[in-house]
Amino acid sequence: MEQVVSQSDISHPKPFSILVTGATGFIGSKLISFLTSSGYTVKGLSRKQLPGNDKVKYVKADVFNFDELKNAMSGIETAFYLLHSMEGDKGDWQEFAAREKIQAQNFLRAATESGVKRIIYLGGLVNDSLDLSPHMRSRKEVGEILASGNIPVTEFRASIIIGAKGGSYAMLRYLVERLRVMVCPSWVKSLAQPIAVDDVVEYLAKSLSKHETIGKIFEIGGPDKMTYEELMRVYSAYLNKNLFVIQIPFLTTRLSSYWVDLITPVKASLARPLIDSLVHDTVVTDDSITKIIPIHLKSVREAIDIATKEMKSDPPQMEQREEKTGFKINQKLIQISLFALAVIGSSYYWLDDRPDVYQPLWLIGSAIWYIAIVSAIIFIHNKTRLGYLIAGVLSWITLAFWLFDNYYVVFETSLIANPPNELMMIRNFVGMFVVVLTVIASHNLFHKVIDYQYKGTPI
């Protein structure tokens, strides 16, 4: 039998009877701030032990540990469910739906046994008639699991949420800031209804005092409907930049997630489900919540402006790792070494006396090689993993080429052209030394750069 929640229960909650999961997360931290500023006292659930105050008590619990979760729910009347399991490495991402199912089941069981009277859940805006992506299907299934018990659930389904420290905003920001020419798949034409994170938080918080929201599902979105391409153009215009978009239909969501991983600090494990959710239109078809909780919805440009200013004024705190060679040293080293490679490579046309270097295939190869160097320098200047990847691959190919060119020194036979003269042999050895520096620097930077960037924060 479903619990009945009275009007007095939601209007006058007991002290610290509200639980916010994901307390340190993108939305959870903002929700706690909104609730406490509105006069509520709150418990925040986190996997870390955090200090509290007279308005917030943080409880340490892992949602996969039922006993810890049940203890954390002691005395709770209303619980906000703001959990997901998208982040992690590739192996974790492939199992995220199974983990989210376990989380939801544990949460419902602990809430039921602890006497929780109400659950408020933030899910994704889905079209039930479509074949949903794994991410959106999981979001929908979590809502169904939470609603399968005797506790009434209020579910909010949101489209793209724009806010500082959010994955969608980070992906948008980095792509537009770093690329003037964007190669995009067909999903950029899908229609969405982006909403500012502050508006999402206001809906969540104000539903506490609205009895008519109990046990219902609501769709929430901002005032603007637009494609993801249009969203990128709005942000580009906000930055006073020109953006050129080239659409490639065969670019899959998996390839897109790897591209995002190489261009932005958003890992492929998070980018993949975010991109998957953009495959279908995500627009509000039922705006009944706007009559129950009337608020001023911020436009996309307003949401971007707020998020950008917030990111600048309050960048995410990061734990710096100890290292033997500094990031900035490697950054300067790889840029200098790439420039040196370009100069050394050009010597084929003013020191080399072999006619082979003017053959069409050699000239085409040289042109591609220089384009790769220029591309690597540009992407490295923007501190993208793609730049370090290009530099690394280019360096290994160059090292092999110059080794083969000097094959004659040891074996007295040439592999790729006529034997080089003594000056060119010396030049090849000098070039190989520079290449080795480039290989080392590119390897170090490719793995380190992700530690120096977090969801939109530049190094």
N, C-alpha and C positions, 0 to 999 in steps of 0.2 A: 504494500500500500504506500502510495507516495506521501511524503511528508507535506504538511501544510505549514507555510511560512506566513505568520501574521504581519500586519502592517507595523505593529509596534516593534517586532523583531528587527525589521530592516531600517526603521527610522532611528532606533535607539540601541545600537549594538553594544554589547558588554565591552569593557576595556580589553584590548588586545585579542578580540575575538575574530578579527579579520586576518586571513593568511594570504600573502602574496608570494607565489612561487617564482623562481627565477629572479630573485630580489636584486641581484646585481646586473641583470641583463638589460638589454636595450629598452624594453618597455617596462619591465618590472621596477626598475629604479625610478623611472619617471612616475609610475603609478603610485609608488610609496610616497614620493614627494607631494603629489597632488592630494592624496588622501590625508596625509598628516597636516598639510596646510589648510585642509577643509575641516579639521577638528577631530579626525578619527585617530585612534591608536591602532598600530598595525604590527603584526608579526611578519618578518621577512624570512623566507626559506632559502638557504644557500648551502652549497657544498663546503663553503669555507666558514670558519669561525670569525664573526665580525662583531665589532663593538656596537652597542645600541645606545639609546637615550630614552628620555621619558615618553617619547612618542613612538619609537620603533624598537622592537626587540627582535634580534636576528637569531634564528634557530638553525643549527647545523644538521643537515640530514641529506642522505642520498636517496633519491626516489626509487632506486632499485633495491634499497634496503627497507623492507616493510616495517620492521620494528622501529627504526629511526624515524620513518615517515609517520607512523602512528603516534609516536611520542610527540612529534612536532605539531600534530593536529589536536593535541589535548586542549580543550576549551575553545576550539574554533567553531564559529557559527557559519561564516561565509569564507569560501576559499576561491581565490583567483588562480586559474590554471593557465600559465603562460610558458609552458615547457615545450621544447622540441629537442630532437637528437640529430640535427643535420650536420653539425660540425665534427671534425675529426679527419682521419686520413681516409684513403680510398676504401680500405676494408671496412671502416666504420660506416662510411656513407652507404655502402651496399646493404648494410643491415639496419639502416636508420628506421625503416618502417616497423620492423620487428621490435626494436627497442622502444619506439614510441607507443606501441601496443602494450608492452609490459609496463611502461611508466603509467599509462592511463589506467590499466587494470589495478595496479598497486595503489594508485591514488584513490580510485573509487572505493576499493575495499577498506583502506585506512580511514577515509572520510566517513564511510558508513559505520564502521566500528567505533569511531570517535564521536559520533553524533552530530556531524556537520549538517547544517540545515539547507545550505545552498552552495552551488558551484557556478562560477562565472568563467567562461572559457573563450579565448580568442583564437579563432581558426581562420581558414582561408576562404575567400569567395569562390565558390565552385558552381558549375552548371551540372546538375545531377543527371542530365540527359546525355552528357558527353563521356567519352572514354578518358578518364582523368589520368594525369601524370602520377607517378608514384608518390610524389610529395603531396599533391593536393588530395589524392585518395587517402593517404595516411592522415592528413588533417581532418578529413571528413569522418574517417573511422574512429579517430580519437574522440570526436564529438559524440559519436554514436555509443561508444563504450561508456563515456561519462554519463550519458543520458539513460543508459540501460538499467541503472539501479533505482533506488527509491528516493534519491535526492534530486530535487528540481534543478535543472541546469539552464542558465541563460547563455546562449552561444552567439557571439558576434563574429561575422564572417567579413574579413577585410580584403580589399585588393592590395596593390602595392602600397607599402607604408613608407613614407619619406621622413627621415629624421637622422640626426647625427648619430653615428655609431651603428646604424642599421645596415644590414648587408645589401639591400636593394639600393640605398642611397650611395653606399661606397662603390658599388659596381657602376652606377650611373656616373658618379663624380670622376672616378679615375679614368673610365673610358673616354669621356668627353674632354677632360683636361689633357690627356696624353696623346690623343689621336685626332688629327684634323680630318683624316680620311678613315671612315669606318666601314669595315667589311662585315656585313650582317646577314644572318639567315632570315627566313620568311617570318619567324615569330615576332620580329620587330613591328610587323603590321597588325598584330593582335591588339584589340581594344582593351584598355584598362581604365580604372577610375581611381587614380592615386589619392591617398588621404594622408594628411599630416599626422605624425605620431602624437602630437598634443591633442588633436581631435579624437584619436582612438582612445587615449587615456581618459579624456573627459567623458566619453561614452561609457567606458568601463566603470569609472568611479561613480558617475551619476546614476547608473543602473542600480546601485545599492539601495537608493531611496525610492525607487520606482517599482511598486508592487506589480504593475502590469507587465514588467519585463521578465518575470519569473517563469521558467519553464518554456521559453520561446527562443526562436532563432531569428536573428536580425542581420541584415546586410548593411554594411557601412562603406561609404566612399566619399571622396571629396566632390566639389562642385564641377570639376573638369573631367571630361571623358576624352581620352587620347590614346594613340598607339605608343609603344615604347620608343619608336623612332621620333615621334613628336615630342615625347618627354625629353629625349636627348637633345633635341633642337631647342626646347625651352631652356634647358640648363646651359646649352651653348650660347644662346642669346643673353642669358644672365651674365655669362662671362665675357660677353662682347667678342665671341669667337665665331668664325665660320666653320660649319661642319658639312662634310661631303659624305653621303651614305651610299655604299655600293651593296646591293642586295644579291646574295648568292643562295638560291633555293636549296641546294644540296648540303649546305652547312648544317649538320645535325646539332642537337642540344649538347651531346657529349663533346663534339669538337668545339662548340661554342664555350663550354665550361672550361676546357683546357686553354682556349684563347684568353678567357677572362683571368684564369689562373696565372698566365704568363705576362699579362699586361697590368693587372691590379693585385693588391694584397689579398683579395678575396679568394680563398682556396677553392679549388675545383670541387671539393666535397660539399661546399656551401653554394657555390655558383650553380652547380648542376640542378639541385632542386629549385633554386630561384628561377633559373631559366626555364625549367620544365613547367613551372607554374604560369609562364607567359605564353605558352603554346596556344591556349584557348583564351577567348575574351573573358575578362573578369570585370563585369559592370553590374551595378545594383539594379535589380528588377523589382525589388520591394523596398520602398523607402519609409516604411511605417515608423521606424525608429525616430525619424526627424520630427514627428508629431509628438511622440512621447518624451523625447529629450531634444528639444530645439536648441541647437548651438550654432554659432557662426562658423561655418566650415571654411577653412583657409584654402585659397587657390594653390595650384601647383607651384607657381612662382613664389608665393608667400612662404610655402613650406620649404622650398629650396633655400630661400633667403635665411629663414630661421635656422635651418640645419647647418648651413655654411658658417654663419656667425657663431653658432654654438660650438662647432668643431674648432674654430679658431680660438675662441675664448676658453674652452675647456677640453683640450685634446685628451684622448685616452691615455691613462697611465700604463706604462709597459715596464716589464722586468728586463733590464739589460743583461745580456749574457757576457760572461768573461770570455775574452778571446786573445789569441796570441798576436794576431795582426789586425789592425783596426780597419773598420769598413771604409772610412774616408781614404786611408792609404791605398787600399786595394782599388777604390774607385778612381783615384788619380792615376794609379799604375796602369790600369787597363785602358784608360783613355789615351795616355801617352804611348803605350805599347801599340795600340791599334793605329795611331797616327804614324808611329815609326814603321810599322809594317807597310803602310801605304807608301811611304817614302822609299823604303828598301825595295819593295816590289816594282816601283817605277824605274829602278835602275836597270831592269831588263831592256829598257828602250834607250839608255844612254851610256851603259857600260858594256852590255853584251854585244858581241860581234857575230852572233849566230842569226842567220836569216829566218830560222824557225819561229822566232818570236813575232814575226809579222804575218804568219799564216793565219787564215780566217778563224780556225778553231781556237788558236792561242789567243787571238784578239778578243773573241767572244768570251772565252774563259776569264780573261783579264777584266773585261767589263763587268761580268757577274761578280767577280771577286771584289772589285772596288765598290759596287753597289752594296754588297754584303757588309763591307767595312763601314760605309756611310750609314747604313741602316742600324748596324750595331751601335755606332757612336750616338746616334739620335735616341735610340731606345735606352741606352745606358745613361745618357744625360737625364732622361726622365725616370731613371731607376726602376726599370721594369725587368722582370726575370727573362723576358723574351730577348732583350739586348744581350744579357750575359750568355744566354743559350746560343744565339747567333755567333757571338764572339768565340765561344768554346768550340763549336762545330767548325767554324772558319779556321781557327787556330790549328786544330788537329789535321784538317785537310791541307793547310799550308805547310805544316811540319812534314807531313808525308811527301808532299810535292818537292820540297827543297831537299829532303833526304834522297829521294829518287834522282834529283838533278845532280847530286854529289855522289851517286852510286859509282861513278867512274873512278873516283879517288881510290876506292878499295878494290873494286873488281875489274877495273880497266875496260868497262863496257858501259854504254849509256842506255838508259831505259826510256826516257821521254823526249830526248832531242839529241843533237850532236853534243859531244863532250864540252862542258863549259871551260872557259879559260881560267887561269889561276886567280884573277881578280874576282871572277864570278863565284869560284869555289869558296874563296874567303868570305865574300858577301853572303853566300848561302849559310855558312856557319854562324856568322853574325846574326842573320835573320832567324836561324833556328833558336838561338839564345833568346831573342826577343819573343819568339813564338811561345817558348816554354813559360816565360813570365806571363804571357797573355792567358795561357791554359790554366795556370795556377790561380791567377786573379779571377778569371771568369768562373772557375769552379767554386772558389770561396764566396764570391758575391752571389752566385745563383742560390746558394743554400742560406746565406746570411740575410739577404735583403728582406725576407719575409719576417725576420725578427725585428726589423727596424721600421716596419710599416704596419699599421693596423686600421683597416676599414676607413681609408680616406685621409689618414694623417701622413703628410710627407716626412721624409727623413730630416 
